[in-house]
Amino acid sequence: MKLKFTKMHGAGNDFVVIDAISQHIDFTPAQWKALADRRFGVGADQMLVVEKSQSPGVDFRYRIYNADGGEVEQCGNGARAFVRFVTEKGLTEKQSIRVETMSGIIEPTLEADGGITVDMGAPILEPERVPFDAGGLQGSQVHQDIVWPLDINSEHRWISVASMGNPHAVQVVDDVETAPVHQEGPLIEHHPRFPKRVNAGFMQVLDRHAVKLRVYERGAGETLACGTGACAAVVAGIRRGLLDSPVKVSTRGGDLSIAWQGEGRPVMMTGPAVTVFEGEIEV
Ligand SMILES: N[C@@H](CCC[C@H](N)C(=O)O)C(=O)O
């Protein structure tokens, strides 16, 4: 069978996007992994599958698969790519779209200037709901329930945890370029205190409205940008008193703008979404 797909990216976080409204798709994790392979497949950090929603008042459902073949709850850059996709394909004429994901409904908006803003919902901050096992840990003196010690290679790393639908651990580093993203990222991702694994963020604070960020993503390794990672990093920075909303998040693939007004309020994410090419692959 031939599968039609669109190759897209959001700040360099790249996707294979599949219209599952007009095509039937029922892949195993091994098939998703093969499609994501950069040498033997199309190549992508994530695969996004667009379906009609069965829920009343919801326009679409979109499913997210990491490069390792696992299905996951949320993807910020993917949400923007999704909007560009359904708009360009003429699947909707709405400016504001309600989309069901594994972790709930999000509401992206296509702005008049072509930019895309996504209401990513309120961050989940209770450690057990991230999920993060904080049992027996003593939080930092200044930020008791906000900054936790995590043992990595017998050293303490101070992390903040948050779920944007998917789990994140964020640490503040002096210089993101020399941060041990590839050495410590996999150790944090698979740390036993994160029962569902975790996306590991390394954030350098430039000023109260600007950070640099690298993320070692669960199931994908380091990507050029991570939308939910940017949201989680800004939430962590604001809670720690280091940042004020809005914050420009510079990643290796481009800039995102993140706004958050505090606990219980939604995180708003704005950034690019680009179509690269259309293709067809024998599966
Ligand atoms: N790149 C994404 C996040 C994709 C999912 C993540 N790797 C996970 O496993 O939770 C983003 O832009 O948010």
The ligand as an ORCA input file, in Angstrom:
! r2SCAN-3c Opt
* xyz 0 1
  N       8.439     17.615     20.285
  C       7.315     17.695     21.079
  C       7.120     16.689     22.180
  C       6.914     15.292     21.595
  C       6.606     14.224     22.624
  C       7.711     14.003     23.621
  N       8.912     13.483     23.008
  C       7.221     13.038     24.700
  O       7.550     11.854     24.648
  O       6.499     13.475     25.597
  C       6.873     19.102     21.432
  O       7.089     19.986     20.593
  O       6.230     19.310     22.455
*
